[in-house]
Amino acid sequence: MDERGLHRLIGTIIDPERLDDDCAVIPCGDRLMVASTDMLHETTDFPAGMTDWQIGWMATAVTLSDVASMGAAPGEVLLAVGLDRPERLSGIMEGARDCCTRFGAELVGGDLDAHRELTIVSTGLGLVAPEHLVRRRGARPGDVIAVTGPLGEAEAALAGYDRHRRELLEPQPRVREGQALGRAGVSAMMDISDGLVLSLHDLLAVNDCGFSVDTARLPLPAGVPEDEGRELALYGGGDFELLFTAPPDILPVPGVEARVIGEVIPERTVLADGEPLERRGYLHEWKG
């Protein structure tokens, strides 16, 4: 079973609509608070060779990316660290603080205990006006599909293309772009940390329409042979770009570099160049 399957189990215990988006949405005066939490483990989430500063940065960036995907401005970040060695804490916290500072958030606290394996849980809060909130649900036939930057770069680094090491180890959440897209009125949005194709299937699960991608329009990782780059762009994880749908007439959005890669279609399917795309990407799985 994979994590999406377990989400369905959770949906029998709490309101399943709470699971549709990258963040929980909570009323907060005349605005909405969005809240996200992410758990990362050393052996599965932090590539070999990362500094402790980079680990703290990444743990924070993944959560800020979720906040960005809702069109929200980041506010506070909490970091819970299951620490294997005490001497690592300073670098981790400095990396988290620096990521917060870079993207307009504040590191305000968290928790600390001893673990055999370094484990970090980051929780991010943001605020957004109700009219600018963007959910995964809302795509409509005739909308275009677009992404905010190159795809497959993080996976290319894991495959040995060292020019993309920074994209892998120090991801840049699209906080400014997410807010601009929300104000512009995009119809649906999410971040694509688990890969483009898996993200399109996630959109498929909550929308009454489908998604058709033209692979010739994908922004591929530089310095990678085209066929390999296309595979990485479709299925590679760790990019933290934003995937969104929008009426064609609102693009381009000022200040946002985005590439149109396809269109929303009436049929509930995910296609690439007219052929169905299997549901594949970065998934946590349990055997047995």
Buried (B, 14 or more C-beta within 10 A) or exposed (E): EEEBEEBEEEBEEEEEEEBBBBBBBEEEEEBBBBBBBBBBBBEEBBBEEBBBBBBBBBBBBBBBBBBBBBBBBBBBBBBBBBBEEEEBBEBBBBBBBBBBEBBBBEBEEBEEEEEEEBBBBBBBBBBBBEEBBBBBBBBBEBBBBBBBBBBBBBBBBBBEBEEBBBBBBBBBBBBBBBBBBBBBBBBBBBBBBBBBBBBBBBBBBBBEBBBBBBBEEBBBBEEBEEEBBBBBBBBBBBBBBBBBBBBEEBBEBEEBEBBBBBBBBEEEBBBBEEEEBEBEBBBBEEEE
